Amino acid sequence: MLTRDFVGGVASIALGAVYLFFAYQLRSSALDDSMGPGGLPRLYGWLLVGLGVVLTIQALLAPRLATADDAPEEKGEWDGQGRKVAFAAGLLGIGVGYIFVIETLGYLLSIAVLLLVTALYLGAGNKGRVLAVAVLGAVFLWVMFVVVLGVRMPSGLLASLGL
């Protein structure tokens, strides 16, 4: 029977492999340091593959090492997982939506909307505080990337203001 650990381990290996494929494709830029632009993405990819291998091996060895007393109850192991996958798909949908609106709205507005929608989707309570955090967070990120680091971001609707 496929356990959640086995499926999760194999999925981690696959995601890590895809991540590594793209990490090794990164080109050098003006923001290079001694590690290069692909240094951390490569490290993350290898960690993801390594942890997936460990989880897969653990899942394969667990039935052989288990005794009759500590055998896990397999019935119901997958109960409720569909709801969790649907919730994760909703978060992925928010991220995909951000990609589609960033050119039109611009970085500042789209990151504010992303922060707001994500917080509300995750069940944040105080709507006024969430709105303030979204606006201040967007301004902070815009200042950090555009002003401090000099990274060009899409202006979108705010192009006429010079932002």
Secondary structure, 3 states (H helix, E strand, C coil): CCCHHHHHHHHHHHHHHHHHHHHCCCCCCCCCCCCCCCHHHHHHHHHHHHHHHHHHHHHHHHHHHCCCCCCCCCCCCCCCHHHHHHHHHHHHHHHHHHHHHHHHHCHHHHHHHHHHHHHHHCCCCCHHHHHHHHHHHHHHHHHHHHHHCCCCCCCHHHHHHCC
